[in-house]
Amino acid sequence: MTLADTAARTASTQQAVQQAVPLGGPSLPQQRRLVTSIPGPKSLALTARKNRAVSAGVGVTLPVYAVAAGGAVIVDVDGNSLIDLGSGIAVTGVGNSAPALVCAVTEQLAQFTHTCFSVVPYDSYIDVAEALNRLTPGDHDKRSALFNSGAEAVENAVKIARHFTGKQAVVAFDHAYHGRTNLTMGLTAKNQPYKNGFGPFAAEIYRVPTSYPLRDGGLTGVEAAHRTISQIEKQIGADNLAAVIIEPIQGEGGFIVPAAGFLPTLVDWCRAHNVVFIADEVQTGFARTGDMFACDHEAIVPDLICTAKGIAGGLPLSAVTGRAEIMDAPQGGGLGGTYGGNPLACAAALATIATYENENLVARARHIGAIIGAQLGAIDDPRVGEVRGRGAMMALELIDPATGEPDAALTARVLASAHAQGVLLLGCGTYGNVIRLLPPLSITDALLIEALDVLAEVLAAS
């Protein structure tokens, strides 16, 4: 395709969108509207082009092609308006194209797009670091470093912990997900599709059991923690262990909420043995769970906390924030990267953080969680093994009621039917049997309830 062909296609698409809907932002009508089947003919044509141009290794959950998004809806190239219960995997917590974010990024774009903070720094990077130091759990002296993706933040947290402790081993957990780079694949538990065929992985990574109340046979959180600690002490040894890394609520692994006491017991053990406790809050962070951070629920204070996703409303940014003595341990130049803390992303982050605080989105997330819990809890279906989560991070685990075993096939049918009805839902779970709900915190009650009604209807029909 020539440059002229590309320009013509782009102009044609933009004209079609302008005729159908406003271009994104809060002005976009917050409604579900289906004008074609899902996917429609224009999306099918784009899928054919994708298959010829894009690596088959890049998967797509729902092959409709977005031309506008705002609040909690996505409009596709065929003019369908879908309810978004995925938020780009917990990224657009403040809603797509939030006004404050758009203004901040536009203003920054006119000033400069890049200098590399490690070459010529700028104050917005410092502003973001100061905000993270203020917001993250604990009132101790903190430092932050900015990166691009959640996986990059996790990699750097491990680097920092190893440098600080002088030890090498790292413990991760069953059902964990930490990213797709080599080190983070090693930390991630699920083989398919994240790890299969991509090894060998980084060394000195060890896996231990987590707290999974639905499948733990009645273990309390403290008992599950002692089971984990016993395995660490027997198989690794605290003298060799640099860090324990865990998602306070496991994301890709199935939105697994550990039993009360599990995380505090692990933190106490780490403190007593010079082991850095790393909280991976890439998916749970920034009001998602009804607290600013999921660690806040049990008042645990991690040594290092990794954030990304919801931090900047859709622009690529991540961070590691932690105790000053740990964060300052690496030598100058040991942390950084060309694009880490890009000025556009920093502007977006500052506007996004202000929106969380000014609009009290922590309370909004709790309200959303109450609606989801009530709606899903009212479903009388033995195939629903558990409704769980916190705030606007909720999930439905589907099982075979005769055996209690995970039912991935049912989950796939429900997701496909919901998509066909114009509700974007995501699956997850080690066993592929969990439906996760991650609505933007800007979603209206009416739109949320409509989407949940669709979910209940397609489950009953599946």
Buried (B, 14 or more C-beta within 10 A) or exposed (E): EEEEEEEEEEEEBEEBBEEBBBBBBBBBEBEBBBEBEBBBEBBBBBBEEBEEEEEEEEEEEBBBBBBBBBBBBBBBBBBBBBBBBBBBBBBBBBBBBBBBBBEBBEEBEEEEEEEBBBEEEBEBBBBBBBBBBEBBBBEEEBBBBBBBBBBBBBBBBBBBBBBBBEBBBBBBBBBBBBBBBBBBBBBBBBEEEBBEEEEEBBEBBBBBBBBBBEBBEEBBBBBBBBBBBEBBEEEBEBEBBBBBBBBBBBBBBBBBBBBBBBBBBBBBBBEEBBBBBBBBBBBBBBBBBBBBBBBBBBEBBBBBBBBBBBBBBBBBBBBBBBBEEBBEBBEEEEBBBEBBBBBBBBBBBBBBBBBBBEBEBBEBBBBBBEBBBEBBEEBEEEBBBBBBBBBBBBBBBBBBEEEEEBBBEBBBBBBBBBBBBBBBBBBBBBBBBBBBBBBBBBBEEEBBBBBBEBBBEBBEEB
